[in-house]
Amino acid sequence: LVHEDHSRRAGNGPTRGVRHRRFGPALTLGLPIRTPRPRPAYRASLRLIASSVRLDAPDRFAYAVDLAGGVGHSLSTFQDHRPEGSTVAIDDAKLNAFLARALDDIGASMSAALIIIGDRLGLYKAMAGAGPMSSAELAKRTQTTERYVREWLRNQAAGGYVTYDPATQCFTLPDEQAMALADESSPVYLQGAFQVVSSVLKDEPKVREAFRNGNGVAWSEHDPGLFEGTERFFRPGYRANLVSSWIPALDGVEAKLRRGARVADVGCGHGASTLIMAEAFPKSTFIGYDYHESSIAWAHKAAVKAGLNRRVTFEVASSTD
């Protein structure tokens, strides 16, 4: 499980790159190959589901790796780890099934960070519609470092986000994946959701404290990524459905908006839905309300940028004001 081209760390030799069976090899954990042999009591511990890092060997299935001793073997019985005198019978099959599920979640969580990196650095957008591309070509196009881009691409290929051709050593972002990862106007654009996931993890200490004191965490107290991610996730749906489907489903509302009406968008956030309606109904005026001051400031800037600030205003107010 060693990346053949990994740089060496002083005194430790090459690092071990663990390829999660679902989400790929690029998450190099930086664990030295030369690790102490585990004591017998821990022989069945510290395991990860992993498989070969070679992308040209897709037929190699996942197997368990003992990270403490560097020994690969299948998950074995855990009966000998029961406390002395315990009468609880551990079902190995159920335990192993749960561990596999948990490791899926771990792999997904770790790969989410790489998806956000791909979004922020424009890697997905650079690959969209470009056809097969080597890591060097993608790095040059995005002004990034090839070594890191290569590992990022390997992770994405192992997870099915991009495809890989071993004959050319090139990677391709399929059109279907590009709709979800690179096209911000697509109704299935997902990058905002990964941004929300990142913000939730950053907010863990605040939420943990709320468990203790019961005070809750106000929307305004969350990581700023939550506000931006929420808008990016919902905006494509608003654009695809708000004017064409949702408003027409309300009896008489569309006709009023076309004639000219005053509209209040309560809880407008960054103002995505407000601005979409303003674009579609030029005879109407719109006021967006939200108690979150930073979101209102963002929405105002968006209205100015869209040239809609004459008919669209945003004010800080709660739903009960």
N, C-alpha and C positions, 0 to 999 in steps of 0.2 A: 504493500500500500504506500509506496514511496513515489512521489513525482520524480521522474528520472532527471528532470532539468532543474530541480529546486536548488536554489542557492544554499550553501552550507553555512551553518551557524558555528561560530568558534567553539571547538571542543565537543560539539554535539552531533556533528554530521548532518545529513539532510533531514528536513522536518517531514513528519508524516502528514499527507493530505488525505483526509477521510471523505470518501464519496458517499453521501447518504443515498440510500437505494431509490429515493424519489427525487431529491433535489440537488444532487450533483457533487462533483469533486472539488470545486473551487474554494470551498471553505477550509483552507489549510489551518489546522488547529495549532500549528507550531509546536507540536509535542516531539521531543527528541526520540529518535529511534532507540537509542541506548537508554533504556529504563531499567530500574532494578526488578529482579524477579519477584513477583508478589508472594506474600506468605500464603499458605494453603487456605487460610480462612477467607481470603479475598479473591481466590482464584476465579470464582464465578461472578465477581463484581466488576464495576467500571467497564461496562460493555456498550458498544455502539453497533448498530446495524451498518455494515459498510460493504463495499464491493470494489472491484478493480477500478483504478482511476483511468484506465486506458479507454479512450472513446472508440477505438477501433475494435473493441471486444464486447459488443453489446450482449453477447450470450452469457456473460459471466453474471451469475445471480448473486444476490446479497448473501452475506454470511456475517457471523458475529466476530468481532475482534476484541480481544482483551487488551485494553489500552494500557493497563498497568504492566503487563508482561510482554506485550507485543505478540501474543500467541493467538492465532486464529483457530477457533473451533466453534462448534455449534452450542447454542444455549443449552445448558445441562440442568440437572435437577437442583432445586433450591431447598430441598427438604432438610439438608444438613445445616441450614441457617436458621432454623426455628429456635426460639428460646428454649432452654432446657425445661422440660416438664410441660411444654405446650402440647395441646391436643388438637390444634388447628391443622387440618390437612390442606396443603397447598397443591392446587391443580396446576401442574407445570404447563399444560397447554393453554389454560386461561391466562396464567401469568405471562407467558411468552407472547400471547396475542395482545395483551395489554401493553407490554413493553414495546412491541412493534408499533402500536397505535401512538404511544407517547413519543417514540422516536420520529414518527411521521410529523407530529406537531413540532418537535424540536427542529427538524430539518426545514419545515415550512417557516418557522419563526426566523431562523438564521438566513434563509434565502430571501426573506422579505427585505432585509437590509440591502441585499445586492440588487433587488428590483428597484428600490428607491434610488440607489446609486446610478443604475442604468437610466432612470428617468431624469435625475438631476444633471447628469453629464451629457444627456442627449444621445446616449448610445442606441436606444431603440429607434429614435427618430432618424438617426444616421443610417440605420440598417433598413428602415422601411422602404420597400420598393427598389432597393439597391441590388438585389440578387446576392449571389454568393460573395463572401468577403472574408479575407484573412484577418487575423488579429492585428497584424501590422497595418493593414489598410484601414481598419476601424479606428485604431489608435491615431493614425495620421489625420483622419477625417475629423475626429473629435478633439484633437490636441491633448491626448492623454498618453499614459505610459503603456507601451505594448505588453510588458510583463504582467501588469494588473489586468489589462483588457483580456489577455489570453486566458487567465484564470476565471475571469467573469464569464467569458463565453463558454468555457467548459462547464461551469455550473449551470448556465442557461440551457445548454444542450442536454445535460443529464436530466434536467427537470422538464424537458419538452417545450421550453419557451422558444428556443431556436433549434434548427436542424444542423447536422454536421455531416460533411462528406469526407471520409477518411482518405479518399483518393487524392483530393485536392487540398485537404486540411483547411477547408473554408466553411463558414457558417452562414446560414440564411435565416432571416426573420420571415416566416410565412405571412401571407397577407391576412390570414385570420388572426394570428397573434398581434399583428401590427394594428388591427382595429382596436384591440383591447389595451395595447401598451404604448402606441405611438400617436394615434389619431385623437386629438382632444375634442374633435367634433363628433366622434363616433358615439352612438347611444350605448355602446358597451365598453366605453373607456374606463379602465380600472385603477389607474395610477393613484387617484385620490384616495381610494380605499386602503392602499398600502400605506399611504401617508397617515391616515387615521390610525392604523394599527401601530405605527411608530409612535404616534403621540400618546396612545393609550399606555404603552410600555413606559414612556417617560413620566406619565402621571401616576405610576404605581405607588410611590410613597404617599402621595396625597390621598389616594383612594384607600390605602391601607390604614392611614390615620383616621379616615372617616368611619371605617369599620369599628374603630375603638371608641370614638367620641360621638358617633351618630349625627354629626353636623352636616354631612354631605359635602360635595365639591361643586361649587357653582360653575356654570358654563364659562364664565369669564376667567376662572382660575385654572382652566386647562392649558396644556401646552399649545402655543400658537399654531402648530401643525394641524391640530384638530379642526380649526376654523377654515384654513386653506384647503385641507384635504376634503372636508365635508362639501365645500363648494365645488371642488373639482370632480368629486364623485357624483353629485346630484345634478350639476349643470347640464351635462349631456342629455340626461333624462328629461329635464325641463324643456330643453330645446327641441327634443324629439316629440314631446307629448303635450306640453302645456297649452300651446295655441292650437295645435291640430286636433287634439282629442279631449283634453280635460275641460277646457273652457266651453267648447261646444256642447259638452254633456250637461252643462248647467242651463236650465231653462231660461231663455231670454237674456243671459249675461253677455254673450258675444255681440248681440245686436246693440246693446247699450254701450259697450266699449267702442264699437265702430261709430256710433253717433257722437260719442264724447261723454266721458264720465270721470268722476274723481274716485280713485282707487287707493285703498290703504292695504299695504302688504305688511301684516303684523308678524314679527319674528323673521325679518327679511335676511338676517345674516349679512353676507357680502353683497346682497342685492342682485343675485343672478336671475331669480325669477322676476323681480321687479323690472329689470332692464329688458328682459325678453318680451314681456308684455308691452312695455313702452315702445319697443321697435315695431311690434305687430299692430298696435292701435295708436296711430299718431294723433288722433283727435282727443285722446284721453290724457289726463295727468295722474301722476302716481306719487304716493308718499310711502316710503319704507320706514318701518319702525323696528328698532331692536334695542334692548337694554345694554348690549355690549358695545361700548364706545369705540373700541378698535375696529370692530366689524363695520360700524357706521362710517368711520373714516375711510376704510377700504372701499365701501360701496360708493361713497361720494366721488372718490378718485376714478372709479370704474365708470361712473356716469359721465364725468367730464371727458374721459378718454373716448367714450362712445358718442360724444356729442349730444347727449340726451339730458344734460343737467338743466335745461330750460323747462322741461316737462316732468322731470323726476327729481325729487328731493329725498333726503334721508335725515331722520331725526332720532336722537337717543330717547327712548321711552320704553316702559314695560307694557305688557299686555293689559295691565290693570289701571294704567294712567288715564 
